Structures are given as structure tokens and as C-alpha cells.
Amino acid sequence: MQERAARTRQALIHAAAREFDHKGYAAASLSCISKAAGTSIGAVTFHFASKADLADAVHAQGMADTRHALQQVDRSAGPLRSAVAMASAVVCCLEGHVAVRAAARLDRDRLDSALSWTAMWSKSIQEELAGTAGAEPCASATPSIGQAAPSIVLTLVVYMVHGAEMDLRRQLREETRDIRASSVSDRFTRMWKTLLPAVEHPMNF
């Protein structure tokens, strides 16, 4: 019985994530969510007291997925390259996890929320840039962020992640995704490969 209840709860969270991602918090309805999950409204209200409660669960799932991805990043390449790898992991999460996209949208739709998906991952990257998180860089790795100010690098990272999210949403909305074309995360990585020399050695540009 408990296992069945857990499956129902997870199905509701997944269905709600799709609704919040596609429609936003205000337009998403519990009736559409229950229908998408193959359950009744009674099942929704049994597991979640309100739409806000369900949105909190979706947001928490997106946060957990993103946090797990950040924990898997190899941080041996020095603060800057590790921070870029972390940002790339966030973009991959946006691309592959609907709960992550829903968390990103819920951040904007519910400005009074106590928890922020963007703040969570950007703080981790900020700490990496400051050298307060992650492993010590190896001898052959980039030892620091060079001449670039950490605050400027962090701003660039945040802007690029949000830009990647908007590009991904445009593709999903217009149904223009082509399996033969490069993914948003691939393009994000290639852009950073182009930018890295200028960020690492800005005085040369």
C-alpha cells in the first residue's frame, strides 16, 4: 500500500512538473494534473493540501536533481573551468529534467517563495570561483580565474544559463528540436570554449 502511494505521489509530481513547465503556476490546474497523472482529484488532495504544496514538491524535486548533478562534477580543473563545468551541468539538467525546468519557471512565477533554484546553483558556482568549494587543483590545471573578477564571471555564467533556458523553451514551444542538430547544452559548452581564453586572460583581448 505504501509503495503504491509513493508511486502515485511521484506520478503527481511528474505530471505537475510538466504542467508548471508548460503553463506556469497560475495557469496550471489540479484537474489537468490529476488527469495527466491518471488519478482523481481526491488522490491529489490526499497527497498535497493545495496547489502551492504540490508546487513546493515539484520545486524540491528540481532542486534535488540539480544539486545531484552539481555533486557529480569533476572539480579538479581549477576554479574557473570547474565553475563552467558546473554551469554546463545545470544546462544539461534543464534539457533533460522537466522538474528542473519547472523549478526554474516556478522561481519566476512565485517571487515570494523562500527557496530559489537559481540562488542554489549560482551560490555553488560562486563558492567554486572563490576557491572555497571543491578539490585543490592539480599542477597542470588552471590554478585561478586569472585577471577576471569572480563577480563578473558569475554574472556571465548566470546570464548564459538563463539564455540557454530561454533557447530551450523556444525550441520546445515551437517544436523545432531536431535530433540531428546540436543540443542546447552542446552549444553552451562550445560557447564557453570560445569564451574561456578571454575570461582567463582578459588583458590579451
One Martini backbone bead per residue (centre of mass of N, CA, C, O) as a GRO file, in nm:
protein
  205
    1MET     BB    1   0.058   0.062  -0.022
    2GLN     BB    2   0.300   0.255   0.010
    3GLU     BB    3   0.412   0.211  -0.275
    4ARG     BB    4   0.165   0.319  -0.424
    5ALA     BB    5   0.167   0.601  -0.298
    6ALA     BB    6   0.448   0.677  -0.403
    7ARG     BB    7   0.379   0.652  -0.705
    8THR     BB    8   0.154   0.860  -0.707
    9ARG     BB    9   0.318   1.099  -0.608
   10GLN     BB   10   0.527   1.093  -0.840
   11ALA     BB   11   0.323   1.127  -1.070
   12LEU     BB   12   0.223   1.406  -0.976
   13ILE     BB   13   0.492   1.554  -0.991
   14HIS     BB   14   0.542   1.505  -1.292
   15ALA     BB   15   0.279   1.630  -1.399
   16ALA     BB   16   0.322   1.907  -1.265
   17ALA     BB   17   0.585   1.979  -1.404
   18ARG     BB   18   0.465   1.996  -1.687
   19GLU     BB   19   0.257   2.215  -1.627
   20PHE     BB   20   0.448   2.435  -1.512
   21ASP     BB   21   0.635   2.447  -1.755
   22HIS     BB   22   0.412   2.514  -1.979
   23LYS     BB   23   0.200   2.724  -1.802
   24GLY     BB   24   0.243   2.770  -1.518
   25TYR     BB   25   0.113   2.832  -1.215
   26ALA     BB   26  -0.162   2.977  -1.272
   27ALA     BB   27  -0.263   2.778  -1.518
   28ALA     BB   28  -0.244   2.548  -1.348
   29SER     BB   29  -0.428   2.245  -1.278
   30LEU     BB   30  -0.545   1.988  -1.087
   31SER     BB   31  -0.713   1.847  -1.305
   32CYS     BB   32  -0.486   1.817  -1.517
   33ILE     BB   33  -0.289   1.668  -1.334
   34SER     BB   34  -0.464   1.422  -1.266
   35LYS     BB   35  -0.506   1.331  -1.558
   36ALA     BB   36  -0.202   1.296  -1.633
   37ALA     BB   37  -0.165   1.082  -1.382
   38GLY     BB   38  -0.428   0.897  -1.350
   39THR     BB   39  -0.609   1.054  -1.140
   40SER     BB   40  -0.765   1.197  -0.880
   41ILE     BB   41  -0.842   1.462  -0.692
   42GLY     BB   42  -0.830   1.302  -0.429
   43ALA     BB   43  -0.532   1.219  -0.463
   44VAL     BB   44  -0.414   1.497  -0.458
   45THR     BB   45  -0.535   1.590  -0.173
   46PHE     BB   46  -0.398   1.362  -0.014
   47HIS     BB   47  -0.092   1.457  -0.082
   48PHE     BB   48  -0.202   1.764  -0.131
   49ALA     BB   49  -0.334   2.056   0.003
   50SER     BB   50  -0.217   2.216  -0.255
   51LYS     BB   51  -0.077   2.374  -0.515
   52ALA     BB   52   0.157   2.486  -0.351
   53ASP     BB   53   0.249   2.213  -0.237
   54LEU     BB   54   0.307   2.086  -0.514
   55ALA     BB   55   0.512   2.299  -0.607
   56ASP     BB   56   0.715   2.242  -0.383
   57ALA     BB   57   0.775   1.950  -0.473
   58VAL     BB   58   0.879   2.019  -0.753
   59HIS     BB   59   1.101   2.212  -0.667
   60ALA     BB   60   1.255   2.005  -0.493
   61GLN     BB   61   1.318   1.814  -0.728
   62GLY     BB   62   1.481   2.018  -0.897
   63MET     BB   63   1.692   2.073  -0.681
   64ALA     BB   64   1.793   1.780  -0.645
   65ASP     BB   65   1.882   1.730  -0.937
   66THR     BB   66   2.089   1.963  -0.944
   67ARG     BB   67   2.260   1.890  -0.700
   68HIS     BB   68   2.349   1.615  -0.805
   69ALA     BB   69   2.495   1.718  -1.059
   70LEU     BB   70   2.704   1.895  -0.909
   71GLN     BB   71   2.834   1.654  -0.745
   72GLN     BB   72   2.952   1.514  -1.025
   73VAL     BB   73   3.159   1.723  -1.064
   74ASP     BB   74   3.470   1.786  -1.177
   75ARG     BB   75   3.710   1.986  -0.961
   76SER     BB   76   4.029   1.965  -1.085
   77ALA     BB   77   4.051   2.233  -1.302
   78GLY     BB   78   3.968   2.460  -1.142
   79PRO     BB   79   3.759   2.715  -1.081
   80LEU     BB   80   3.664   2.800  -1.365
   81ARG     BB   81   3.623   2.520  -1.507
   82SER     BB   82   3.437   2.413  -1.286
   83ALA     BB   83   3.216   2.627  -1.314
   84VAL     BB   84   3.149   2.559  -1.608
   85ALA     BB   85   3.074   2.264  -1.556
   86MET     BB   86   2.839   2.334  -1.368
   87ALA     BB   87   2.675   2.497  -1.572
   88SER     BB   88   2.646   2.263  -1.773
   89ALA     BB   89   2.486   2.083  -1.577
   90VAL     BB   90   2.241   2.270  -1.556
   91VAL     BB   91   2.165   2.261  -1.857
   92CYS     BB   92   2.124   1.956  -1.870
   93CYS     BB   93   1.890   1.958  -1.669
   94LEU     BB   94   1.699   2.133  -1.834
   95GLU     BB   95   1.694   1.933  -2.078
   96GLY     BB   96   1.627   1.646  -1.899
   97HIS     BB   97   1.440   1.799  -1.663
   98VAL     BB   98   1.128   1.901  -1.587
   99ALA     BB   99   1.166   1.984  -1.286
  100VAL     BB  100   1.380   2.198  -1.346
  101ARG     BB  101   1.213   2.378  -1.531
  102ALA     BB  102   0.992   2.423  -1.321
  103ALA     BB  103   1.168   2.559  -1.107
  104ALA     BB  104   1.251   2.798  -1.281
  105ARG     BB  105   0.959   2.902  -1.326
  106LEU     BB  106   0.868   2.923  -1.028
  107ASP     BB  107   1.059   3.147  -0.952
  108ARG     BB  108   0.901   3.359  -1.132
  109ASP     BB  109   0.599   3.302  -1.032
  110ARG     BB  110   0.726   3.284  -0.715
  111LEU     BB  111   0.872   3.542  -0.553
  112ASP     BB  112   0.791   3.449  -0.239
  113SER     BB  113   0.981   3.233  -0.224
  114ALA     BB  114   1.222   3.095  -0.012
  115LEU     BB  115   1.320   2.934  -0.262
  116SER     BB  116   1.603   2.913  -0.499
  117TRP     BB  117   1.731   2.775  -0.773
  118THR     BB  118   1.938   2.984  -0.867
  119ALA     BB  119   2.074   3.035  -0.591
  120MET     BB  120   2.183   2.755  -0.547
  121TRP     BB  121   2.376   2.724  -0.801
  122SER     BB  122   2.520   3.004  -0.787
  123LYS     BB  123   2.652   2.961  -0.511
  124SER     BB  124   2.828   2.721  -0.591
  125ILE     BB  125   2.984   2.880  -0.810
  126GLN     BB  126   3.087   3.107  -0.631
  127GLU     BB  127   3.254   2.923  -0.446
  128GLU     BB  128   3.435   2.813  -0.669
  129LEU     BB  129   3.556   3.088  -0.761
  130ALA     BB  130   3.667   3.142  -0.457
  131GLY     BB  131   3.787   2.853  -0.349
  132THR     BB  132   3.567   2.711  -0.123
  133ALA     BB  133   3.526   2.476  -0.332
  134GLY     BB  134   3.646   2.185  -0.372
  135ALA     BB  135   3.924   2.087  -0.510
  136GLU     BB  136   4.240   2.081  -0.557
  137PRO     BB  137   4.440   2.170  -0.792
  138CYS     BB  138   4.628   2.066  -1.023
  139ALA     BB  139   4.928   2.137  -1.172
  140SER     BB  140   4.791   2.147  -1.480
  141ALA     BB  141   4.590   2.343  -1.391
  142THR     BB  142   4.390   2.600  -1.348
  143PRO     BB  143   4.445   2.793  -1.057
  144SER     BB  144   4.262   3.034  -1.169
  145ILE     BB  145   4.084   3.336  -1.285
  146GLY     BB  146   4.283   3.545  -1.299
  147GLN     BB  147   4.173   3.864  -1.404
  148ALA     BB  148   3.895   3.786  -1.341
  149ALA     BB  149   3.615   3.864  -1.187
  150PRO     BB  150   3.404   3.671  -1.013
  151SER     BB  151   3.144   3.845  -1.050
  152ILE     BB  152   3.156   3.851  -1.362
  153VAL     BB  153   3.155   3.550  -1.412
  154LEU     BB  154   2.889   3.490  -1.269
  155THR     BB  155   2.713   3.669  -1.445
  156LEU     BB  156   2.774   3.522  -1.708
  157VAL     BB  157   2.669   3.248  -1.624
  158VAL     BB  158   2.377   3.327  -1.558
  159TYR     BB  159   2.306   3.446  -1.833
  160MET     BB  160   2.366   3.185  -1.998
  161VAL     BB  161   2.169   2.997  -1.861
  162HIS     BB  162   1.914   3.165  -1.920
  163GLY     BB  163   1.954   3.162  -2.226
  164ALA     BB  164   1.936   2.855  -2.257
  165GLU     BB  165   1.652   2.829  -2.147
  166MET     BB  166   1.511   3.006  -2.364
  167ASP     BB  167   1.599   2.834  -2.604
  168LEU     BB  168   1.464   2.574  -2.511
  169ARG     BB  169   1.174   2.686  -2.494
  170ARG     BB  170   1.148   2.762  -2.787
  171GLN     BB  171   1.179   2.479  -2.901
  172LEU     BB  172   0.943   2.350  -2.747
  173ARG     BB  173   0.721   2.545  -2.845
  174GLU     BB  174   0.801   2.504  -3.169
  175GLU     BB  175   0.908   2.222  -3.235
  176THR     BB  176   1.247   2.244  -3.334
  177ARG     BB  177   1.367   1.992  -3.257
  178ASP     BB  178   1.675   1.828  -3.366
  179ILE     BB  179   1.853   1.538  -3.358
  180ARG     BB  180   2.081   1.654  -3.560
  181ALA     BB  181   2.120   1.870  -3.374
  182SER     BB  182   2.242   2.054  -3.147
  183SER     BB  183   2.239   2.106  -2.832
  184VAL     BB  184   2.220   2.331  -2.589
  185SER     BB  185   2.456   2.215  -2.422
  186ASP     BB  186   2.659   2.208  -2.654
  187ARG     BB  187   2.656   2.512  -2.717
  188PHE     BB  188   2.740   2.605  -2.438
  189THR     BB  189   3.018   2.466  -2.439
  190ARG     BB  190   3.129   2.604  -2.698
  191MET     BB  191   3.110   2.895  -2.597
  192TRP     BB  192   3.308   2.856  -2.359
  193LYS     BB  193   3.553   2.778  -2.530
  194THR     BB  194   3.564   3.062  -2.660
  195LEU     BB  195   3.571   3.240  -2.384
  196LEU     BB  196   3.799   3.145  -2.191
  197PRO     BB  197   4.051   3.305  -2.284
  198ALA     BB  198   3.926   3.586  -2.208
  199VAL     BB  199   3.878   3.516  -1.903
  200GLU     BB  200   4.172   3.422  -1.827
  201HIS     BB  201   4.300   3.661  -2.047
  202PRO     BB  202   4.195   3.978  -2.077
  203MET     BB  203   4.465   4.140  -2.158
  204ASN     BB  204   4.470   3.996  -2.459
  205PHE     BB  205   4.180   4.164  -2.558
   0.00000   0.00000   0.00000
